[in-house]
């Protein structure tokens, strides 16, 4: 499920490049791809929920796994929302912020990729009974994830400042939606950090 979520969010840099080029045919194609991947993630989520055992002898609590699944799912939902809003409004971003915006987006997606790497450790963690070297590796991955999320916060502040300086020359409604997209891109990193926090909770228990 997390790999599918990562694939969904990972389409956004290509999507934003098409937006910057104002290639609206390609934008719509990529938006449909992102939506399809989010739907696939949704189907996996439903399948997992239906097949998750209710037994008392699971190595981790069922509620913890469902919480982890829900956190992962929100990343794909947010990627779909970003693509939907930008496509629906055919948003044109000022040239002056495009490079910073792409850097910020890529860093936010790096958080999702790092969360995915941490989740891939679950197999090894289960095999070792959540003990030993594998726990340390997972904990280090979560620390790295926190660092990436902090870096996105810094990039967001820089981007918002640049947009603020351009506000007077842009239609007010457009500016409002640009800030919304910036916030939602930041949410990708925040939600990825939440996945790390959920995994940390599993380790603690």
N, C-alpha and C positions, 0 to 999 in steps of 0.2 A: 504493500500500500504506500509506504513512504517513497519507494522508488518511483511510483506512478505520480505521486505528488511532486516530487523533485523534477520529473520530466515535464509536468504541466507548468510549473514556475519557470523552468529553464527555457521555455519558449519565448519568454518576455523580452530578452535583449534583441532577438531577431525581429520581434513584433515592433519594438520601439524604433528600431532602425528603419523599418518600413513606414512608420508614422512620421519620422523626421524627413524621410524622402517624399512624403505625401503620396505614396503609392497605395491608394485606398483599396485597390483590388487585392493586393498582397496583404494589406492590413486585415481585410475581411476574411481572407483565407486563413491567416494565422490565428485570428480571433476564434474562428470555428474550430481550428485544431486545439486551441487551449480549452475551449468549452467541451470538446469531445474527450480530452484527457481528464478534465475535471469530472465528467460523467463516469468515465471508467474508474476513477478513484472512488467515486460514490458507490458504484456497484461492488467494488472490492470491500468497501467499508460495510455495506449491507451483508455481504457474504460472510465476512469475518464475524460480525455481530451474531448472525444466525448460527454459525458453527462453533462459536466459542463455548467450551464446556462449562457447565454449571457446577461441576464437581468440586469437592473440598480439597482435592490433592493437586491442584494446579501450583506450579512453582511460584507464581505471583498472583496477587489478588485480581479477580475478574474486573472489578471496578477500576483498578489502576490501569489495566490494559485498555479498557473502554475509554478512559480519560486520555490516554496516550493517542489512541486512534482518533478521537475527536479533535485533539490539538493538531494532529497531522492534517486532518481533513480541512481545517480552517485555512491552511496555507494555499491549497488548491482553490478553495472558494475565493480567496482574496485575489489570486492571480486572474481568475475568471472575471471578477468584478472590475479589476483594472483594465483588462482588455475590452470588456463590454462598454465601460464608460468612455474610454478614449475613442473607440470605434464609433459608438453611437453619436458622439458629438463631433466626430472628425476633427479632433483637437490638433491645433498647430502650435507648437512650442517655440518660443523665441530662440533664435540661433545662439544667443549669448549663454543660455543655460543648458544647451543640449549635451555638451561633453560632460559637464558635472552631473547631469541627470542620468546619463548612461552609466557613469562610474558608480553612482549611488545605487542604481538598479542592480548592477552586477554584484556589488558588495552585499546587497540584501539577499540576492539569490545564493551567494556564497554561504550565507547563514543557513539557508534551507539545505544546501549540499552538505554542510557540516553536520546538521541535525540528522540527515540521512546516513552519513557515515557512522554516527554514534548509534543509531538504531540498528545498523547492520551488526553491531557488536552483541546484540541480544542473544543470538545463537550460542556464541562462546560463553556469555555470562550464564546462560541456563545450564550449559554443560558443566561449568565449574561451580555451580551452586552459588553464583554471585560472590565468589571469593577469588583471591589471588591477583595475578598480574592483569587479567582481563578487566577487573574492576578499576584498576589504576588507569588503564588505557582509556576506558569509557569516561572516567572522571576528567582526564586530561582533555579529551575531545569536547566535553561540556564546557570546560574553562575556555578553550579556544573559541567555542561558539559564543560565549559571553563577550569575549574580546571583539569578535566580528560584529556583534550587535552594537557594541559601544562605538565602533568605527562608523557604523551606518548613522548613528545619532549625530556624530560630528559632521559627516557629509550632508546630512539633512539640514543642519543649521546653516551650513555654507550655501546650500542650494536655495533655501528659503530667503536668505539675505540677498542673494543675487536677484531673485524674482521680485522681492520687495523694491529693489532699486529700479526695476523696470515697470512697476505697476502703473505709473502715471501715463505711460504710452500704450497701455493695453486695455481692451474692453473689460470692464469690472467683472462681468459674469464669467468670462474666460479665465480670469485670474483666480476666481473662487474655485473653479473646477481644477485648475492647475495645482492649487494648494491641496485639494482633496486627493489628487493622484499622488502627489508627493507623500502625503500622510499614509496612503494605502501601500505605497512601496515600502515605507518604513514598517508598516504592519507585517510585511513578509518576514522581516528580520525578528520582530518582536514575537510573532507566532512561532517561529523556528526556535527561538530561545525558550519558549514555553514547552516545546517538545523536549528540549534538553532538561528542563526543570522536572518534567514528568518522569523522564528516565532516571534522573537523580533521585527522585522519590522511590522508584523501584529499587535502586541500589541501597538506599538508606534502610528499607524495610527488609 
